[in-house]
Amino acid sequence: MLMSCRRLSGHSTTIREAFGLSWSRSFAAGGAKSKKGAKGGGSAVAPKASMLSKEVKTTTVVSGNILKDGEDPKLLADSEYPDWLWHLLDKRLPLSELKRKDSKTLPYEDLRRYAKLDNRARIKENNSIRAKN
């Protein structure tokens, strides 16, 4: 189903939570009066937030359309999305934790990440030393 939860590394999440799709734009309500002589002379009434039906909110990505004549994309079932999508929000070990582990037992992805983070740290350290001189 669309809103079914999927287990991801110890916590459950939905497609909406994974991509932050549950936000809604809000506006200030009243209280903002225009000053005399203010440029534009616009009205003092703030625009009201759009009232979408609950059905539309759960089946489409509201404001997800970027095309002029397009429609908002529809949310699909969890099985319709690729497997790698569900691992994007997994927590990765920081460099300090990777240094503590034995490099012979690390999986290839963690070993590659360790090399990248270690190289980045050495570059930053060298740059700070050069900047002091």
DSSP file with accessible surface (Angstrom, degrees, kcal/mol):
  #  RESIDUE AA STRUCTURE BP1 BP2  ACC     N-H-->O    O-->H-N    N-H-->O    O-->H-N    TCO  KAPPA ALPHA  PHI   PSI    X-CA   Y-CA   Z-CA
    1    1 A M    >         0   0  174      0, 0.0     3,-1.0     0, 0.0    77,-0.7   0.000 360.0 360.0 360.0 163.4    0.0    0.0    0.0
    2    2 A L  T 3   +     0   0   38      1,-0.2    13,-0.4    75,-0.2    74,-0.1   0.918 360.0  35.5 -61.0 -47.2    1.1    3.6   -0.4
    3    3 A M  T 3  S+     0   0   78     11,-0.1    -1,-0.2    12,-0.1    74,-0.1   0.223  84.3 132.2 -98.5  15.1    1.5    4.5    3.2
    4    4 A S    <   -     0   0   46     -3,-1.0    11,-0.3     1,-0.1     2,-0.2  -0.376  57.4-118.8 -67.7 147.0    2.8    1.2    4.5
    5    5 A C        -     0   0   84      9,-0.1     2,-0.4     7,-0.1     9,-0.2  -0.588  22.4-156.0 -86.4 149.1    5.9    1.4    6.7
    6    6 A R  E     -A   13   0A  87      7,-1.9     7,-1.5    -2,-0.2     2,-0.4  -0.986  21.4-117.0-126.8 135.9    9.1   -0.3    5.7
    7    7 A R  E     +A   12   0A 175     -2,-0.4     2,-0.5     5,-0.2     5,-0.2  -0.575  33.7 179.3 -77.0 124.2   11.8   -1.3    8.1
    8    8 A L  E >   -A   11   0A   9      3,-3.0     3,-1.8    -2,-0.4    79,-0.0  -0.928  64.7 -41.7-129.2 107.9   15.1    0.5    7.6
    9    9 A S  T 3  S-     0   0   80     -2,-0.5    82,-0.1     1,-0.3     3,-0.1   0.863 124.4 -34.0  42.4  53.5   18.0   -0.3    9.9
   10   10 A G  T 3  S+     0   0   67      1,-0.2     2,-0.3     0, 0.0    -1,-0.3   0.402 126.5  74.1  92.9  -5.9   16.0   -0.4   13.1
   11   11 A H  E <  S-A    8   0A  84     -3,-1.8    -3,-3.0    -5,-0.1     2,-0.3  -0.979  71.8-124.8-138.7 155.8   13.4    2.2   12.4
   12   12 A S  E     +A    7   0A  56     -2,-0.3     2,-0.3    -5,-0.2    -5,-0.2  -0.763  32.4 168.1-100.2 146.9   10.3    2.4   10.2
   13   13 A T  E     -A    6   0A   7     -7,-1.5    -7,-1.9    -2,-0.3     2,-0.2  -0.972  22.7-138.3-149.6 160.9    9.7    5.1    7.6
   14   14 A T     >  -     0   0   12     -2,-0.3     4,-2.4    -9,-0.2     5,-0.2  -0.695  36.5-101.6-113.9 172.7    7.4    5.9    4.8
   15   15 A I  H  > S+     0   0    6    -13,-0.4     4,-1.8   -11,-0.3     6,-0.2   0.914 123.1  54.0 -60.5 -41.1    8.2    7.4    1.3
   16   16 A R  H  >>S+     0   0   31      1,-0.2     5,-2.7     2,-0.2     4,-0.8   0.923 111.0  44.2 -60.7 -45.3    6.9   10.7    2.6
   17   17 A E  H  45S+     0   0  116      3,-0.2     3,-0.4     1,-0.2    -1,-0.2   0.888 109.9  56.7 -67.3 -37.6    9.3   10.7    5.6
   18   18 A A  H  <5S+     0   0   24     -4,-2.4    -1,-0.2     1,-0.2    -2,-0.2   0.864 120.3  28.5 -63.8 -35.2   12.2    9.5    3.5
   19   19 A F  H  <5S-     0   0  101     -4,-1.8    -1,-0.2    -5,-0.2    -2,-0.2   0.363 107.8-115.8-109.4   5.7   12.0   12.4    1.1
   20   20 A G  T ><5 +     0   0   39     -4,-0.8     3,-0.6    -3,-0.4    -3,-0.2   0.897  64.3 146.4  65.7  38.6   10.5   15.0    3.4
   21   21 A L  T 3 < +     0   0   45     -5,-2.7    41,-0.2    -6,-0.2    -4,-0.1   0.408  48.6  79.2 -89.7   3.4    7.3   15.2    1.4
   22   22 A S  T 3   +     0   0   89     -6,-0.5    -1,-0.2    39,-0.1     2,-0.1   0.340  66.7 111.4 -96.0  10.8    5.0   15.9    4.3
   23   23 A W    <   -     0   0  151     -3,-0.6     2,-0.4     0, 0.0     0, 0.0  -0.430  46.9-164.5 -80.4 155.7    5.7   19.6    4.6
   24   24 A S        -     0   0   96     -2,-0.1     2,-0.3    25,-0.0    -2,-0.0  -0.999  23.0-114.5-139.3 144.0    3.2   22.2    3.8
   25   25 A R        -     0   0  166     -2,-0.4     2,-0.3    25,-0.0    25,-0.1  -0.552  34.1-168.3 -76.9 136.7    3.7   25.9    3.2
   26   26 A S        -     0   0   98     -2,-0.3     2,-0.3    23,-0.1    22,-0.1  -0.915   5.7-152.0-125.9 155.9    2.1   28.2    5.8
   27   27 A F        -     0   0   92     -2,-0.3     2,-0.1    19,-0.1    22,-0.1  -0.865  31.1 -92.5-124.0 158.5    1.5   31.9    5.8
   28   28 A A        -     0   0   73     -2,-0.3     2,-0.7     1,-0.1    18,-0.1  -0.453  40.7-133.3 -68.1 138.8    1.2   34.5    8.5
   29   29 A A        -     0   0  100     -2,-0.1    -1,-0.1    16,-0.1    16,-0.1  -0.852  51.0 -55.5-101.6 115.0   -2.4   35.0    9.6
   30   30 A G  S    S+     0   0   47     -2,-0.7     2,-0.3     1,-0.2     3,-0.1   0.096  96.6  93.2  55.5-167.6   -3.6   38.6    9.9
   31   31 A G        +     0   0   82      1,-0.1     2,-1.0    -3,-0.0    -1,-0.2   0.200  59.6 108.5  74.6 -20.8   -1.9   41.1   12.1
   32   32 A A        +     0   0   61     -2,-0.3     2,-0.4    12,-0.3    -1,-0.1  -0.758  47.7 179.4 -94.3 100.5    0.4   42.4    9.3
   33   33 A K        -     0   0  180     -2,-1.0     2,-0.2    -3,-0.1    10,-0.1  -0.821  29.5-114.3-103.2 142.8   -0.9   45.8    8.4
   34   34 A S        -     0   0   76     -2,-0.4     2,-0.2     8,-0.1    10,-0.1  -0.470  29.9-123.2 -74.7 145.7    0.7   48.0    5.7
   35   35 A K    >   -     0   0  176     -2,-0.2     3,-1.6     1,-0.1     2,-0.1  -0.504  33.6 -92.7 -83.9 156.2    2.4   51.2    6.9
   36   36 A K  T 3  S+     0   0  213      1,-0.3    -1,-0.1    -2,-0.2     3,-0.1  -0.448 111.9  14.5 -67.1 136.5    1.4   54.5    5.5
   37   37 A G  T 3  S+     0   0   86      1,-0.3    -1,-0.3    -2,-0.1     2,-0.1   0.550  88.9 150.6  78.5   6.0    3.6   55.4    2.5
   38   38 A A    X   -     0   0   50     -3,-1.6     3,-0.6     1,-0.1    -1,-0.3  -0.436  52.8-103.2 -70.8 145.1    4.9   51.9    2.1
   39   39 A K  T 3  S+     0   0  209      1,-0.2     3,-0.4    -2,-0.1     2,-0.2  -0.374 101.2  23.1 -66.5 148.1    5.8   51.0   -1.5
   40   40 A G  T 3  S-     0   0   82      1,-0.2    -1,-0.2    -3,-0.1    -2,-0.0  -0.107  84.9-136.1  89.7 -37.8    3.4   48.8   -3.4
   41   41 A G    <   +     0   0   62     -3,-0.6    -1,-0.2    -2,-0.2    -2,-0.1   0.835  42.4 172.0  55.2  32.6    0.4   49.7   -1.3
   42   42 A G        -     0   0   50     -3,-0.4    -8,-0.1     1,-0.1    -1,-0.1  -0.089  38.3 -83.1 -68.5 170.6   -0.6   46.0   -1.2
   43   43 A S        -     0   0  102      1,-0.1    -1,-0.1     2,-0.1    -2,-0.0  -0.373  27.3-130.7 -73.8 158.1   -3.4   44.6    0.9
   44   44 A A  S    S+     0   0   42     -3,-0.1     2,-0.5   -10,-0.1   -12,-0.3   0.490  78.5 100.7 -87.4  -3.4   -2.9   43.8    4.5
   45   45 A V        -     0   0  113    -14,-0.1    -2,-0.1   -16,-0.1   -16,-0.1  -0.729  68.3-138.6 -90.5 126.2   -4.4   40.4    4.2
   46   46 A A        -     0   0   31     -2,-0.5   -16,-0.1   -18,-0.1   -19,-0.1  -0.523  31.3 -97.7 -78.1 148.6   -2.0   37.4    3.9
   47   47 A P        -     0   0   86      0, 0.0     2,-0.2     0, 0.0    -1,-0.1  -0.369  39.9-118.7 -66.2 146.6   -2.8   34.7    1.4
   48   48 A K        -     0   0  191      1,-0.1     2,-0.1   -22,-0.1     3,-0.1  -0.590  28.0-104.4 -86.6 146.9   -4.5   31.6    2.8
   49   49 A A        -     0   0   44     -2,-0.2     2,-0.1   -22,-0.1    -1,-0.1  -0.425  45.5-101.0 -66.4 141.4   -2.9   28.2    2.6
   50   50 A S        -     0   0   92    -25,-0.1     2,-0.9    -2,-0.1    -1,-0.1  -0.410  27.6-135.9 -67.5 141.4   -4.5   26.0    0.0
   51   51 A M        -     0   0  176     -2,-0.1     2,-0.3    -3,-0.1    -1,-0.1  -0.839  27.4-175.4-101.5  98.0   -6.9   23.5    1.4
   52   52 A L        -     0   0   64     -2,-0.9     2,-0.0     1,-0.1     0, 0.0  -0.702  29.8-105.8 -93.1 148.6   -6.2   20.2   -0.4
   53   53 A S     >  -     0   0   65     -2,-0.3     4,-1.8     1,-0.1     5,-0.1  -0.329  25.9-118.6 -69.5 155.3   -8.3   17.1    0.1
   54   54 A K  H  > S+     0   0  175      1,-0.2     4,-1.5     2,-0.2     5,-0.1   0.865 113.4  57.7 -63.3 -33.8   -6.9   14.4    2.2
   55   55 A E  H  > S+     0   0  145      1,-0.2     4,-1.0     2,-0.2    -1,-0.2   0.919 106.1  48.0 -64.8 -41.9   -7.1   12.0   -0.8
   56   56 A V  H >> S+     0   0   56      1,-0.2     4,-1.7     2,-0.2     3,-0.5   0.906 108.9  54.6 -66.8 -38.3   -4.9   14.3   -2.9
   57   57 A K  H 3< S+     0   0   99     -4,-1.8    -1,-0.2     1,-0.2     5,-0.2   0.824 111.6  43.9 -65.7 -31.1   -2.3   14.7   -0.2
   58   58 A T  H 3< S+     0   0   52     -4,-1.5    -1,-0.2    -3,-0.2    -2,-0.2   0.592 119.0  40.4 -92.8  -9.2   -1.9   10.9    0.2
   59   59 A T  H << S+     0   0   46     -4,-1.0    16,-2.4    -3,-0.5     2,-0.3   0.583 113.6  42.8-113.8 -12.8   -1.8   10.0   -3.5
   60   60 A T  B  < S-B   74   0B   8     -4,-1.7     2,-0.9    14,-0.3    14,-0.2  -0.922  77.3-114.6-132.2 160.4    0.3   12.8   -5.1
   61   61 A V    >   -     0   0   26     12,-2.7     3,-1.6    -2,-0.3     4,-0.2  -0.824  41.7-136.5 -91.2 103.1    3.5   14.7   -4.4
   62   62 A V  T 3  S+     0   0   55     -2,-0.9    -5,-0.0     1,-0.3    -6,-0.0  -0.429  83.6   4.5 -67.5 132.7    2.0   18.2   -3.9
   63   63 A S  T 3  S+     0   0   90     -2,-0.2    -1,-0.3     1,-0.1     9,-0.0   0.744  93.3 123.2  64.1  26.4    4.1   20.9   -5.7
   64   64 A G    <   +     0   0   32     -3,-1.6     2,-0.4     9,-0.1    -2,-0.1   0.538  42.4 101.9 -90.0  -6.3    6.3   18.2   -7.2
   65   65 A N        +     0   0   50     -4,-0.2     7,-0.1     1,-0.1    -3,-0.0  -0.615  39.7 173.7 -82.2 133.4    5.6   19.4  -10.7
   66   66 A I        +     0   0  160     -2,-0.4     2,-0.3     5,-0.2    -1,-0.1   0.456  54.2  90.0-113.6  -4.9    8.3   21.5  -12.4
   67   67 A L  S    S-     0   0  116      4,-0.1     3,-0.5     1,-0.1    -2,-0.0  -0.675  75.5-130.5 -95.9 149.9    6.8   21.6  -15.9
   68   68 A K  S    S+     0   0  201     -2,-0.3    -1,-0.1     1,-0.2    -3,-0.0   0.915 107.6  24.9 -63.6 -46.0    4.4   24.4  -17.0
   69   69 A D  S    S+     0   0  157      2,-0.1    -1,-0.2    -3,-0.0     2,-0.0   0.240 104.5 106.9-104.5  12.8    1.7   22.0  -18.4
   70   70 A G        -     0   0   31     -3,-0.5     2,-0.3     1,-0.1    -5,-0.1  -0.195  61.9-122.6 -86.8 178.6    2.6   18.9  -16.3
   71   71 A E        -     0   0  158     -7,-0.1    -5,-0.2    -2,-0.0    -4,-0.1  -0.815  35.0 -89.7-116.4 160.1    0.8   17.3  -13.4
   72   72 A D        -     0   0   57     -2,-0.3   -10,-0.1    -7,-0.1     2,-0.0  -0.462  54.0-104.8 -65.8 138.4    2.0   16.5   -9.9
   73   73 A P        -     0   0   62      0, 0.0   -12,-2.7     0, 0.0     2,-0.3  -0.362  32.4-121.2 -68.1 145.9    3.6   13.0   -9.8
   74   74 A K  B     -B   60   0B 127    -14,-0.2     2,-0.3    -3,-0.1   -14,-0.3  -0.618  22.3-116.1 -85.4 144.2    1.7   10.2   -8.2
   75   75 A L        -     0   0   15    -16,-2.4     2,-0.2    -2,-0.3   -73,-0.1  -0.626  33.9-151.7 -77.2 137.8    3.0    8.3   -5.2
   76   76 A L        -     0   0   77     -2,-0.3     5,-0.0     1,-0.1     2,-0.0  -0.560  25.1 -84.0-103.7 172.4    3.6    4.6   -6.0
   77   77 A A    >   -     0   0   31     -2,-0.2     3,-1.6     1,-0.1     4,-0.4  -0.345  44.1-108.8 -70.2 156.6    3.6    1.5   -3.9
   78   78 A D  G >  S+     0   0   13    -77,-0.7     3,-1.3     1,-0.3    -1,-0.1   0.851 118.4  59.5 -57.0 -34.6    6.8    0.7   -2.0
   79   79 A S  G 3  S+     0   0   99      1,-0.2    -1,-0.3   -78,-0.1     4,-0.1   0.698  94.7  65.1 -71.1 -15.2    7.5   -2.2   -4.3
   80   80 A E  G <  S+     0   0  129     -3,-1.6    -1,-0.2     2,-0.1    -2,-0.2   0.616  89.2  80.3 -81.8 -13.3    7.6    0.1   -7.3
   81   81 A Y  S <  S-     0   0   50     -3,-1.3     5,-0.1    -4,-0.4    -4,-0.0  -0.668  91.5 -98.6 -94.6 151.4   10.7    1.9   -6.1
   82   82 A P    >>  -     0   0   57      0, 0.0     3,-1.0     0, 0.0     4,-0.5  -0.269  28.2-119.0 -68.1 155.8   14.3    0.6   -6.5
   83   83 A D  G >4 S+     0   0  116      1,-0.2     3,-1.1     2,-0.2     4,-0.4   0.845 108.9  62.9 -64.5 -35.6   15.9   -1.2   -3.6
   84   84 A W  G >4 S+     0   0  161      1,-0.2     3,-1.2     2,-0.2     4,-0.3   0.784  90.7  69.8 -63.8 -23.0   18.8    1.3   -3.3
   85   85 A L  G X4 S+     0   0   19     -3,-1.0     3,-1.1     1,-0.3     4,-0.3   0.876  92.5  56.4 -62.1 -35.2   16.3    4.0   -2.5
   86   86 A W  G << S+     0   0    5     -3,-1.1    -1,-0.3    -4,-0.5     3,-0.2   0.624 104.2  53.9 -75.9 -10.2   15.6    2.5    0.9
   87   87 A H  G X  S+     0   0  115     -3,-1.2     3,-1.0    -4,-0.4    -1,-0.2   0.411  80.1  91.9-103.2   2.4   19.3    2.6    1.9
   88   88 A L  T <  S+     0   0  104     -3,-1.1    -1,-0.1    -4,-0.3    -2,-0.1   0.838  89.4  45.0 -66.1 -31.9   19.8    6.3    1.3
   89   89 A L  T 3  S+     0   0   84     -4,-0.3    -1,-0.2    -3,-0.2    -2,-0.1   0.374  82.7 125.1 -96.4   6.4   19.0    7.3    4.8
   90   90 A D    <   -     0   0   49     -3,-1.0     2,-0.3     1,-0.1   -81,-0.1  -0.372  68.5-110.4 -64.5 141.6   21.0    4.6    6.5
   91   91 A K        -     0   0  194    -82,-0.1     2,-0.3    -2,-0.1    -1,-0.1  -0.559  32.1-152.9 -74.4 134.9   23.5    6.0    9.0
   92   92 A R        -     0   0  169     -2,-0.3    -1,-0.0    -3,-0.1    18,-0.0  -0.820  23.1-102.6-108.3 151.0   27.2    5.6    8.0
   93   93 A L        -     0   0   52     -2,-0.3    -1,-0.0     1,-0.1     2,-0.0  -0.462  35.5-124.5 -71.2 138.8   30.1    5.3   10.3
   94   94 A P     >  -     0   0   67      0, 0.0     4,-2.1     0, 0.0     3,-0.4  -0.269  31.4 -98.0 -75.3 170.2   32.2    8.5   10.8
   95   95 A L  H  > S+     0   0   34      1,-0.2     4,-2.3     2,-0.2     5,-0.2   0.886 121.9  57.5 -58.4 -40.0   35.9    8.5   10.2
   96   96 A S  H  > S+     0   0   64      1,-0.2     4,-1.1     2,-0.2    -1,-0.2   0.894 109.4  45.1 -62.0 -38.2   36.8    8.0   13.9
   97   97 A E  H  > S+     0   0   66     -3,-0.4     4,-1.0     1,-0.2    -1,-0.2   0.874 111.3  52.7 -71.6 -37.6   34.7    4.8   14.1
   98   98 A L  H  < S+     0   0    3     -4,-2.1     3,-0.3     1,-0.2    -2,-0.2   0.860 105.4  55.5 -66.5 -33.4   36.2    3.5   10.9
   99   99 A K  H  < S+     0   0  117     -4,-2.3    -1,-0.2     1,-0.2    -2,-0.2   0.847 104.0  55.0 -66.8 -33.2   39.7    4.1   12.2
  100  100 A R  H  < S+     0   0  179     -4,-1.1    -1,-0.2    -5,-0.2    -2,-0.2   0.783  96.5  79.9 -71.3 -27.1   38.9    1.9   15.3
  101  101 A K  S  < S-     0   0  102     -4,-1.0     2,-0.4    -3,-0.3     5,-0.1  -0.433  93.6 -99.0 -82.9 158.1   37.9   -1.1   13.2
  102  102 A D    >>  -     0   0   86      1,-0.1     3,-1.2    -2,-0.1     4,-0.7  -0.587  24.3-143.4 -75.5 128.1   40.2   -3.5   11.6
  103  103 A S  T 34 S+     0   0   66     -2,-0.4     3,-0.2     1,-0.3    -1,-0.1   0.744  97.5  62.4 -67.6 -20.2   40.6   -2.7    7.9
  104  104 A K  T 34 S+     0   0  184      1,-0.2    -1,-0.3     7,-0.0    -2,-0.0   0.750 106.8  43.5 -76.1 -21.7   40.8   -6.4    7.0
  105  105 A T  T <4 S+     0   0  103     -3,-1.2    -1,-0.2     2,-0.1    -2,-0.2   0.517  88.9 107.7-100.9  -5.9   37.2   -7.0    8.3
  106  106 A L  S  < S-     0   0   20     -4,-0.7    -8,-0.0    -3,-0.2    -3,-0.0  -0.463  74.0-114.1 -72.8 142.3   35.6   -3.9    6.8
  107  107 A P     >  -     0   0   65      0, 0.0     4,-2.5     0, 0.0     5,-0.2  -0.296  33.2-103.5 -67.1 162.7   33.2   -4.4    3.8
  108  108 A Y  H  > S+     0   0  157      1,-0.2     4,-2.6     2,-0.2     5,-0.2   0.892 119.9  52.0 -58.1 -43.2   34.4   -2.9    0.5
  109  109 A E  H  > S+     0   0  136      1,-0.2     4,-2.2     2,-0.2    -1,-0.2   0.908 112.3  45.6 -63.0 -41.3   32.0    0.1    0.7
  110  110 A D  H  > S+     0   0   44      2,-0.2     4,-2.6     1,-0.2    -1,-0.2   0.878 112.0  51.7 -69.9 -35.9   33.2    1.0    4.2
  111  111 A L  H  X S+     0   0   68     -4,-2.5     4,-2.3     2,-0.2    -2,-0.2   0.919 111.2  47.6 -65.3 -41.0   36.8    0.6    3.2
  112  112 A R  H  X S+     0   0  164     -4,-2.6     4,-2.1    -5,-0.2    -2,-0.2   0.913 112.6  49.1 -65.8 -41.9   36.3    2.9    0.2
  113  113 A R  H  X S+     0   0   51     -4,-2.2     4,-2.8    -5,-0.2     5,-0.3   0.898 109.3  53.1 -64.9 -39.0   34.5    5.4    2.4
  114  114 A Y  H  X S+     0   0   64     -4,-2.6     4,-2.7     2,-0.2     5,-0.3   0.931 108.9  49.0 -60.9 -45.3   37.4    5.2    5.0
  115  115 A A  H  X S+     0   0   56     -4,-2.3     4,-2.3     1,-0.2    -1,-0.2   0.917 113.1  47.5 -62.0 -42.0   39.9    6.0    2.2
  116  116 A K  H  X S+     0   0  104     -4,-2.1     4,-2.3     2,-0.2    -2,-0.2   0.944 115.2  43.8 -65.4 -47.3   37.9    8.9    1.0
  117  117 A L  H  X S+     0   0   25     -4,-2.8     4,-2.2     2,-0.2    -2,-0.2   0.883 114.1  50.3 -67.6 -37.8   37.4   10.4    4.5
  118  118 A D  H  X S+     0   0   38     -4,-2.7     4,-2.3    -5,-0.3    -1,-0.2   0.923 111.2  48.7 -65.7 -42.8   41.0    9.9    5.5
  119  119 A N  H  X S+     0   0   73     -4,-2.3     4,-2.3    -5,-0.3    -2,-0.2   0.922 111.3  50.2 -63.2 -42.3   42.2   11.5    2.3
  120  120 A R  H  X S+     0   0  123     -4,-2.3     4,-2.3     1,-0.2    -1,-0.2   0.906 110.3  50.0 -62.8 -41.4   39.9   14.5    2.9
  121  121 A A  H  X S+     0   0   38     -4,-2.2     4,-2.2     1,-0.2    -1,-0.2   0.905 110.4  49.8 -65.2 -41.0   41.1   14.9    6.5
  122  122 A R  H  X S+     0   0  123     -4,-2.3     4,-2.7     2,-0.2     5,-0.2   0.900 109.9  50.9 -65.2 -39.5   44.8   14.8    5.4
  123  123 A I  H  X S+     0   0   82     -4,-2.3     4,-2.5     2,-0.2    -2,-0.2   0.937 110.8  48.5 -62.9 -44.0   44.1   17.5    2.7
  124  124 A K  H  X S+     0   0  142     -4,-2.3     4,-2.1     2,-0.2    -1,-0.2   0.903 112.1  49.2 -62.5 -41.5   42.4   19.7    5.2
  125  125 A E  H  X S+     0   0  117     -4,-2.2     4,-2.1     2,-0.2    -2,-0.2   0.938 111.9  47.9 -64.9 -44.8   45.3   19.3    7.7
  126  126 A N  H  X S+     0   0   79     -4,-2.7     4,-2.4     1,-0.2    -2,-0.2   0.891 111.1  51.6 -62.3 -39.7   47.9   20.1    5.0
  127  127 A N  H  X S+     0   0   89     -4,-2.5     4,-1.8    -5,-0.2    -1,-0.2   0.897 109.4  49.2 -65.4 -38.3   46.0   23.1    3.9
  128  128 A S  H  X S+     0   0   54     -4,-2.1     4,-1.3     2,-0.2    -1,-0.2   0.880 111.1  50.1 -69.9 -34.6   45.8   24.5    7.4
  129  129 A I  H  X S+     0   0   78     -4,-2.1     4,-1.1     1,-0.2     3,-0.3   0.928 111.9  47.8 -67.4 -42.8   49.5   23.9    7.9
  130  130 A R  H  < S+     0   0  183     -4,-2.4    -1,-0.2     1,-0.2    -2,-0.2   0.847 108.0  55.6 -64.9 -34.6   50.3   25.8    4.7
  131  131 A A  H  < S+     0   0   86     -4,-1.8    -1,-0.2     1,-0.2    -2,-0.2   0.828 104.9  53.2 -69.2 -29.5   48.0   28.6    5.6
  132  132 A K  H  <        0   0  174     -4,-1.3    -1,-0.2    -3,-0.3    -2,-0.2   0.791 360.0 360.0 -74.7 -29.8   49.9   29.2    8.9
  133  133 A N     <        0   0  163     -4,-1.1    -3,-0.0    -5,-0.1    -4,-0.0  -0.141 360.0 360.0 -81.3 360.0   53.2   29.5    7.2
